[in-house]
Amino acid sequence: MAMESRADFGRLRWACRRGIRELDVLLTRYVDEKFRAAPAAEQEAFRRLLEAQNPVIYAYCLGQEEPSSPEMRALLLRIVGGAAGDR
């Protein structure tokens, strides 16, 4: 999707609030700092990630589980890498 409308971006940002502080920080930081400049495939992977249950996202971020799609793996590297200072 091209440029998000302000309302769409607000809904996307709200979906980043998962009720687990660590996930809230990681997902919100990604959406605020990297989402708009990301390629369409990465944006779509992020939307799919937000559809997953919290324990799955948490396991992905901790490296306890690995998603099957290469797009999702690359996205998680950007999300988690960004938290470690890879900006």
C-alpha positions as CSV (number, residue, x, y, z in Angstrom):
1,M,0.0,0.0,0.0
2,A,1.3,3.4,-0.8
3,M,1.2,6.3,1.7
4,E,-1.1,5.5,4.6
5,S,-3.8,8.0,5.4
6,R,-3.6,9.5,8.8
7,A,-6.5,7.4,10.1
8,D,-5.1,4.2,8.6
9,F,-1.7,4.9,10.1
10,G,-3.4,5.6,13.5
11,R,-5.2,2.2,13.4
12,L,-1.9,0.5,12.4
13,R,-0.1,2.2,15.3
14,W,-3.0,1.2,17.7
15,A,-2.7,-2.4,16.5
16,C,1.0,-2.3,17.8
17,R,-0.3,-2.0,21.3
18,R,-0.3,-5.6,22.4
19,G,-0.4,-5.3,26.2
20,I,3.1,-6.7,26.6
21,R,5.5,-3.8,27.1
22,E,8.4,-5.3,25.2
23,L,6.2,-5.9,22.1
24,D,4.6,-2.5,22.4
25,V,8.0,-0.9,22.3
26,L,9.4,-3.0,19.5
27,L,6.3,-2.7,17.2
28,T,5.6,0.9,17.9
29,R,9.2,1.9,17.3
30,Y,9.2,0.0,13.9
31,V,5.9,1.6,12.8
32,D,7.0,5.1,13.8
33,E,10.5,5.0,12.4
34,K,10.6,2.5,9.5
35,F,7.1,1.5,8.3
36,R,6.4,4.4,6.0
37,A,9.7,4.2,4.2
38,A,9.6,0.4,3.9
39,P,8.9,-1.4,0.6
40,A,5.3,-2.6,0.0
41,A,6.2,-6.2,0.6
42,E,7.7,-5.4,4.0
43,Q,4.6,-3.3,4.9
44,E,2.4,-6.2,4.0
45,A,4.6,-8.6,6.1
46,F,4.2,-6.2,9.1
47,R,0.4,-6.2,8.7
48,R,0.5,-10.0,8.7
49,L,2.7,-10.1,11.7
50,L,0.1,-7.9,13.6
51,E,-2.5,-10.6,12.9
52,A,-0.5,-13.2,14.8
53,Q,-1.2,-14.0,18.5
54,N,1.1,-12.3,21.1
55,P,2.9,-15.4,22.1
56,V,3.9,-16.1,18.5
57,I,5.2,-12.5,17.9
58,Y,7.0,-12.7,21.2
59,A,8.7,-16.0,20.3
60,Y,9.7,-14.6,16.9
61,C,11.2,-11.5,18.6
62,L,13.1,-13.6,21.1
63,G,14.4,-16.0,18.4
64,Q,12.6,-18.9,20.0
65,E,10.6,-19.5,16.8
66,E,11.3,-18.6,13.2
67,P,8.6,-17.6,10.7
68,S,8.4,-19.7,7.5
69,S,8.4,-16.8,5.1
70,P,11.6,-15.1,4.1
71,E,9.8,-11.7,4.1
72,M,8.7,-12.2,7.7
73,R,12.2,-13.2,8.8
74,A,13.7,-10.1,7.2
75,L,11.1,-7.9,8.8
76,L,11.8,-9.4,12.2
77,L,15.5,-8.7,11.7
78,R,14.7,-5.0,11.1
79,I,12.3,-4.9,14.1
80,V,14.6,-6.6,16.6
81,G,17.8,-5.2,15.0
82,G,16.4,-1.7,15.3
83,A,15.9,-2.3,19.0
84,A,19.6,-3.2,19.4
85,G,20.7,0.0,17.8
86,D,20.9,-1.1,14.1
87,R,19.3,2.1,12.8
